[in-house]
Amino acid sequence: MEFDFTDTSRTVARHLIEQLAEWGCQRIYGVIGDANLYLLDELAKQDRIEYIACRHETSAALMASAEAKLTGKLAVCTATSGPGIALLLNGLADASHDRAPVLAVTGQVERSKLGTGSKQEIDQQKLIEPIAQFSSLVADPRSFSIQLNIAMKTALARGGVSHLSVPKDIWGQMATGPLYPPPPRAPVVMPDKEDLLSVLEWINKAERPVLLVGRGIKQVQHDVCKLAEKIQAPMIVTMPAKSYIPNDHPLFAGGLGQAGSEVSTGLLKQADLCLILGATWWPEEYVPKSVPIVQIDAAEENIGRTHPNVASLVGDFSYLIAEVIFGVESKENPSWMEEIQQKKSFWTQKIREEAEQNTATPEPQQVMRAISKYVRQDAIIALDVGDHTLWFERIFQTTNQEILISGRWRTLGFALPAAMAASLVFPERQVVAIAGDGGIMTTLADLSTAVTYQLPLIIFLINNGSYAMEKNRMKVAGLQPLGSDLPNPDFAALARAFGAEGVRVEQLSELEPAIQTALASNQVCLVDICCNDPVVPHTHIM
């Protein structure tokens, strides 16, 4: 592809679209508003980029964040000035905290009204500053191509949010700059020899090592298993990485933290080394402070972020893990392997008993077990934030599913927009959203968006009539659970009013047939599961 550095025939709106298309952008999520009308007009005149018209700006930003998490590529959202950008912020914060590359392009009032207190006018750069790696006001069409290029490259290189604020009188003016080619792939940086030797030395002298793996290992999951097998180390996973390690692997030890397995907590207490691979999740109350830590990560800023390390490596995972596997010594420690298997056997029996209770109304353990039983092995599962997330981590046994979560920001309402983005990006895969009755209401307006675009996704709604996580924490602490009860509508009927399929489950006997029916559907389907709200083990106020 040759780029014409002298072509001045594009308006700013047209330049944005063509530049995004050159970098492989396939869709823009947004909500219409007075300050982005000229952009939407240009989007309507072309077919290289699809515009996804959302009902709420938070949903648009969460969809962009989810797409970026799934693909690792730049995702884009847009909104108008004032309330438009304000409502984007929640979704953009999710992208920022989970290092997902997202470009937000927001309209702004005319340049002549900047700083005048005009309607819907606000200093957007100040507003977005805490969560944006780059943010700039386009004051002149002649600078737009450079600003856009910097914004896109910054979001991709640093992993996070870039933002451009475009006054509405700028959109139709002529952009004089060029289209920029996509940046080259970053070169593989060789690790320092002394650092590599230090890492190998710590692993070799450990008798009871454990691995803590996060979503950074996505491209090297099989190699991680090889490493674990060579050094006989149990593998503890963060929730986004739950499906990267076969849950039936002899060395799989489950998750970490309250929602994780008691196996992982127990093994960490006995470990003499923790090797962290592509993870930043570190719940201190579940990790002994005495265990030495070795960390390998693709991002230098993640090394020693919340805890000191005795050794570390930073760089391309596919290269680093291969070097460690080649250089490390094979271990034989029968007593450690026996300890791992004993703890796993006890845990497996415990969660089996929880999931096989004989009750009239479904328990969350039974719901997660049933979904796990019938969902496709390569499905994409978008999780909302809430009590059901803990039960999912505790009970659900993944195979090769992709797990999408709001990792560090943990916003309510994530599941539905994330599932919609997943269905658009991977239309051939089964997409499932698991949400609570608290979270679903915050983005439920965009159920109509899922219906409009005929996205065949399934929503399993855990309806316990409360913000159960908060309620149970308050009860355990002896507090009055004010504000935790939820007077809910009939969600199945509400789904049908939106044009989706709606199924209501009130008895345990109805659960599995409803799940099977929903998963066989080829349109938007919501299963409203009336569920009990038992206290998750180890619940306390953080």
Rosetta blueprint (number, residue, H / E / L):
1 M L
2 E L
3 F L
4 D L
5 F L
6 T L
7 D L
8 T L
9 S L
10 R E
11 T E
12 V H
13 A H
14 R H
15 H H
16 L H
17 I H
18 E H
19 Q H
20 L H
21 A H
22 E H
23 W L
24 G L
25 C L
26 Q L
27 R E
28 I E
29 Y E
30 G E
31 V L
32 I L
33 G L
34 D H
35 A H
36 N H
37 L H
38 Y H
39 L H
40 L H
41 D H
42 E H
43 L H
44 A H
45 K L
46 Q L
47 D L
48 R L
49 I L
50 E E
51 Y E
52 I E
53 A E
54 C L
55 R L
56 H L
57 E H
58 T H
59 S H
60 A H
61 A H
62 L H
63 M H
64 A H
65 S H
66 A H
67 E H
68 A H
69 K H
70 L H
71 T H
72 G L
73 K L
74 L L
75 A E
76 V E
77 C E
78 T E
79 A E
80 T L
81 S L
82 G L
83 P H
84 G H
85 I H
86 A H
87 L H
88 L H
89 L H
90 N H
91 G H
92 L H
93 A H
94 D H
95 A H
96 S H
97 H H
98 D L
99 R L
100 A L
101 P L
102 V E
103 L E
104 A E
105 V E
106 T E
107 G E
108 Q E
109 V L
110 E L
111 R H
112 S H
113 K H
114 L L
115 G L
116 T L
117 G L
118 S L
119 K L
120 Q L
121 E L
122 I L
123 D L
124 Q H
125 Q H
126 K H
127 L H
128 I H
129 E H
130 P H
131 I H
132 A E
133 Q E
134 F E
135 S E
136 S E
137 L E
138 V L
139 A L
140 D L
141 P H
142 R H
143 S H
144 F H
145 S H
146 I H
147 Q H
148 L H
149 N H
150 I H
151 A H
152 M H
153 K H
154 T H
155 A H
156 L H
157 A H
158 R H
159 G L
160 G L
161 V E
162 S E
163 H E
164 L E
165 S E
166 V E
167 P E
168 K L
169 D L
170 I L
171 W L
172 G L
173 Q L
174 M E
175 A E
176 T L
177 G L
178 P L
179 L L
180 Y L
181 P L
182 P L
183 P L
184 P L
185 R L
186 A L
187 P L
188 V L
189 V L
190 M L
191 P L
192 D L
193 K H
194 E H
195 D H
196 L H
197 L H
198 S H
199 V H
200 L H
201 E H
202 W H
203 I H
204 N H
205 K H
206 A L
207 E L
208 R L
209 P E
210 V E
211 L E
212 L E
213 V E
214 G L
215 R H
216 G H
217 I H
218 K H
219 Q H
220 V H
221 Q H
222 H H
223 D H
224 V H
225 C H
226 K H
227 L H
228 A H
229 E H
230 K H
231 I H
232 Q L
233 A L
234 P L
235 M E
236 I E
237 V E
238 T L
239 M H
240 P H
241 A H
242 K L
243 S L
244 Y L
245 I L
246 P L
247 N L
248 D L
249 H L
250 P L
251 L L
252 F E
253 A E
254 G E
255 G E
256 L L
257 G L
258 Q L
259 A L
260 G L
261 S L
262 E H
263 V H
264 S H
265 T H
266 G H
267 L H
268 L H
269 K H
270 Q H
271 A L
272 D L
273 L E
274 C E
275 L E
276 I E
277 L E
278 G L
279 A L
280 T L
281 W L
282 W L
283 P L
284 E H
285 E H
286 Y H
287 V L
288 P L
289 K L
290 S L
291 V L
292 P L
293 I E
294 V E
295 Q E
296 I E
297 D E
298 A L
299 A L
300 E H
301 E H
302 N H
303 I L
304 G L
305 R L
306 T L
307 H L
308 P L
309 N L
310 V L
311 A E
312 S E
313 L E
314 V E
315 G L
316 D L
317 F H
318 S H
319 Y H
320 L H
321 I H
322 A H
323 E H
324 V H
325 I H
326 F H
327 G H
328 V L
329 E L
330 S L
331 K L
332 E L
333 N L
334 P H
335 S H
336 W H
337 M H
338 E H
339 E H
340 I H
341 Q H
342 Q H
343 K H
344 K H
345 S H
346 F H
347 W H
348 T H
349 Q H
350 K H
351 I H
352 R H
353 E H
354 E H
355 A H
356 E L
357 Q L
358 N L
359 T L
360 A L
361 T L
362 P L
363 E L
364 P H
365 Q H
366 Q H
367 V H
368 M H
369 R H
370 A H
371 I H
372 S H
373 K H
374 Y H
375 V L
376 R L
377 Q L
378 D L
379 A L
380 I E
381 I E
382 A E
383 L E
384 D L
385 V L
386 G L
387 D H
388 H H
389 T H
390 L H
391 W H
392 F H
393 E H
394 R H
395 I H
396 F L
397 Q L
398 T L
399 T L
400 N L
401 Q L
402 E E
403 I E
404 L E
405 I L
406 S L
407 G L
408 R L
409 W L
410 R L
411 T L
412 L L
413 G L
414 F L
415 A H
416 L H
417 P H
418 A H
419 A H
420 M H
421 A H
422 A H
423 S H
424 L H
425 V H
426 F L
427 P L
428 E L
429 R L
430 Q L
431 V E
432 V E
433 A E
434 I E
435 A E
436 G E
437 D L
438 G L
439 G L
440 I H
441 M H
442 T H
443 T H
444 L H
445 A H
446 D H
447 L H
448 S H
449 T H
450 A H
451 V H
452 T H
453 Y L
454 Q L
455 L L
456 P L
457 L E
458 I E
459 I E
460 F E
461 L E
462 I E
463 N E
464 N L
465 G L
466 S E
467 Y L
468 A H
469 M H
470 E H
471 K H
472 N H
473 R H
474 M H
475 K H
476 V H
477 A L
478 G L
479 L L
480 Q L
481 P L
482 L L
483 G L
484 S L
485 D E
486 L L
487 P L
488 N L
489 P L
490 D L
491 F H
492 A H
493 A H
494 L H
495 A H
496 R H
497 A H
498 F H
499 G L
500 A L
501 E E
502 G E
503 V E
504 R E
505 V E
506 E L
507 Q L
508 L H
509 S H
510 E H
511 L H
512 E H
513 P H
514 A H
515 I H
516 Q H
517 T H
518 A H
519 L H
520 A L
521 S L
522 N L
523 Q L
524 V L
525 C E
526 L E
527 V E
528 D E
529 I E
530 C E
531 C L
532 N L
533 D L
534 P L
535 V L
536 V L
537 P L
538 H L
539 T L
540 H L
541 I L
542 M L
